[in-house]
Amino acid sequence: MPAGDPPLTLRDLDAIGITRLRNVGRKRASSLTEMEINSVLDLLQHYPRRYIDRTKQARIAELAQGEEVFVEGCVERSSSRRIKQRRRLVEVVISDDTGRLKLTFFNQPWQEQSLRPGRQVIVHGRPTRYRGSLQMTNPVVDLVGDRTGRFVPVYPQSEKASVSTWEIAKFVDQALNRCQPRGIADPVPAGVLQRFDFMGRHTALNGIHRPAAMGESSEARRRLVFDELLRVQVELVRRKRRLERHTAGLSHATGGELLDRFLARLPFPLTGAQQRVIEEIAGDLALPHPMHRLMQGDVGAGKTVVALCALLTAVQGGFQGALMAPTEVLAEQHFETMVSLLGDLTVPDERRLGGERPLKVELLSGSRGAADRRRAVAGLATGDVEIVLGTHALISEGLEYRALGVVVIDEQHRFGVEQRAVLRGRGPGSVMPDLLVMTATPIPRTAAMTVYGDLDVSVLDELPAGRTPVATSWARGPLEEARVWAAVRAAVSEGRQAYVVCPVIEESDVLDVRSAIETHERLTAGGGELAGLRVGLLHGRVTPAEKEATMELFRSGRLEVLVATTVIEVGVDVPNATVMVVVDPGRFGIAQLHQLRGRVGRSRLASSCYLLGEAVTAEAEARLEAVVASNDGFELAEADLELRGEGTIMGERQRGRNDLRLASLRRDKEWVAVARDVAIEMLDADPDLLGHRELADEIELLLGDTDAEYLLKS
């Protein structure tokens, strides 16, 4: 790579195949391809997962029992033998010039092959004394070859591909050395680098792969994390603005008489948060480009009322509104709630005698009869039906809307992107309807900025008056479990109702968890904890008609306890239910447990949630402790991010080639907000990135059209 040429861009590095490096023949290239390393760019973005600090390295003769250390040595011998329960024990001896150390590995048979005599290794662990000698059990092992330096990077490696961390380090060294004459281009403006005291990109890539000090790797990571987040945020903001600029929308008349009538007849006052979000939505609806807003609200925060205000705004302007829910139970629940809130509300209409017309609301779902369905479909085509609620039936082939103006999608992550796009494509002519997505799974602000960065975000962070916090406790042993069933019987004797939720439908040989069917049988059998009570059973295998019949029995109070799977996680609203028992709670995630708990506490009645059973893992224990400690969904979402990482959140949309390789929504939350601000600042000054062509090219290269299109649609 001759000097004097312009600096290498990421596209240049992507065009240089990995076989251009010395000692990368066809076989080694094939192994690297298995690790998704095909180009020099892939190699330089294969970042170290940690570093060995050789300044803290001990000699074997200096080891003390119980102290965590790094030790370097050469493998003298390795062997394996079968022990009880068909497990394998691998024993390895390493040495340095001061002595020998035995390593033992339980159920890691591959270590015998990996740790062959003559190999140079660094092991990390705590020595323990066994039969008079020190040894390490299941230490972390790194094959270091002949690497030198005070801080040795350890790379993600692949046993299957047979590529070791020291081989990756050699290839990275070679690539960085060959980039040195031209340098690596830096598309981030100099003013931004100066403002945040960032090192240049070339320096950062050197600093993360071969740091001279640990502080250097931290500073390098900080810079490269910012690059990743900036690319994602620029793309999200740019696409959002392009949608606003180039997509025709409807400019709705807001604050009309219909909305005023509805708000005046509500039997409860709106919370401050509801009023704020209604105003934010009204501001969007008044604009001539389509609304693209996410409404986040905790369980019971009053999202349905806010959604209804958006739908009524469409109706008062002569358009239709649609609400799509992921399940029939949830669609029917919304329908019943909305019908009760709307009552006999009429729409002002000067064309009618008397100046009024009845508001027509329909439910369209698979369980409706053929005649009901035909009537609803005909009414949507003529405009007689003004608000429709349903499941995927709302986007079925042949269903026509006269003038669809506002679309509300509940529990958005349960729908495919294409389904949402189809519903939005049902607007009048070439005009796109306004879209309000609502989710009852709170997402931390920084995660929402990345996952839903192309949506404006409104947060309902206030519970309506009269909602009582649910007292949550964890019953671990038989004695505590007996108290839970006594509490269920006591609640029923006072005229209240209870849910019992199980993680699976039927017993499983694979999972050691209690099933809904088995739990129902055990609780109701003679001598069972709930014998004599009216106990129903609900799970995903019953037909829609059976499900609705069971729910109706429970809603009417004819069933006192409902044993169910997570089909009741969302959308079931029975204010008289005051007890929630979750069986084997360790099988559920934090968000699911919080959703289930939200099925009770839906009135002024004191309500309880009991988590029943041991936690199988340390992570499950941490989840359950978090749910017991807090009723705040946003606080729990932060805890979930801490415990599980962003995989679950980022999984809600497809991941691009280089979505977030290094950045973490947990560790780097402050940089998400900074990157968002810088992206907005850059696009305010240069909407088409004409002055930032290298950055635009990187976004196209690393996020790719498919991922970008996904961001736009979701």
Salt bridges, closest charged atoms under 4 A:
ASP14 OD1 - ARG657 NH2 3.04
ASP42 OD1 - ARG657 NH2 3.27
GLU68 OE2 - HIS124 NE2 3.20
GLU68 OE1 - ARG126 NH2 3.17
GLU72 OE1 - ARG54 NH2 2.98
GLU76 OE1 - ARG100 NE 2.73
GLU91 OE2 - ARG81 NH2 3.58
GLU91 OE2 - LYS102 NZ 3.17
ASP97 OD1 - ARG59 NH2 2.31
ASP142 OD2 - ARG50 NH2 2.68
ASP146 OD1 - LYS170 NZ 3.85
GLU167 OE2 - ARG28 NH2 2.97
ASP173 OD1 - ARG210 NH1 3.18
ASP186 OD2 - ARG223 NH1 2.77
GLU219 OE1 - ARG222 NH2 3.04
ASP227 OD2 - ARG201 NE 3.00
ASP227 OD1 - ARG223 NE 2.85
GLU235 OE1 - ARG238 NH2 2.85
GLU235 OE2 - ARG239 NE 2.57
GLU244 OE2 - LYS240 NZ 2.69
GLU257 OE2 - ARG261 NH2 2.83
GLU280 OE2 - ARG276 NE 3.77
GLU280 OE1 - ARG293 NH1 3.76
ASP284 OD2 - ARG293 NE 2.60
ASP298 OD1 - HIS594 NE2 2.56
GLU336 OE1 - ARG555 NE 3.75
ASP344 OD1 - ARG265 NH2 2.96
ASP349 OD1 - ARG351 NE 3.20
ASP349 OD2 - ARG352 NE 3.89
ASP349 OD2 - ARG357 NH1 3.23
GLU356 OE1 - ARG261 NH1 2.76
GLU362 OE2 - LYS360 NZ 3.78
GLU362 OE1 - ARG368 NH2 3.85
GLU362 OE2 - ARG375 NE 3.27
ASP372 OD1 - ARG375 NH1 3.10
GLU386 OE2 - ARG357 NH2 2.34
ASP410 OD2 - HIS334 NE2 2.67
GLU418 OE2 - LYS713 NZ 3.12
ASP434 OD2 - HIS252 NE2 2.91
ASP454 OD2 - HIS292 NE2 3.93
ASP456 OD1 - LYS240 NZ 3.16
ASP461 OD1 - ARG276 NH2 3.82
GLU481 OE2 - ARG514 NH1 3.33
GLU506 OE1 - ARG541 NH1 2.98
GLU518 OE2 - ARG522 NE 3.97
GLU529 OE2 - ARG522 NH1 3.00
GLU548 OE2 - ARG555 NH2 2.77
GLU552 OE1 - ARG555 NE 3.71
GLU560 OE2 - ARG534 NH1 3.46
GLU569 OE1 - ARG414 NH2 3.49
ASP573 OD1 - ARG602 NE 2.86
ASP584 OD2 - ARG514 NE 3.69
GLU619 OE2 - ARG623 NH1 3.12
GLU621 OE2 - ARG476 NH1 3.75
GLU638 OE1 - LYS669 NZ 3.40
ASP640 OD1 - ARG644 NE 2.96
GLU646 OE1 - ARG666 NH1 3.36
ASP659 OD1 - ARG653 NH2 3.50
ASP668 OD1 - ARG221 NH1 2.99
GLU681 OE2 - ARG195 NH2 2.76
ASP684 OD1 - ARG241 NH1 2.80
ASP686 OD2 - HIS692 ND1 2.95
ASP688 OD1 - ARG245 NH2 3.53
ASP697 OD1 - ARG11 NE 2.80
GLU698 OE2 - ARG201 NH1 2.49
GLU698 OE1 - ARG231 NH1 3.06
ASP707 OD2 - ARG653 NH1 3.48
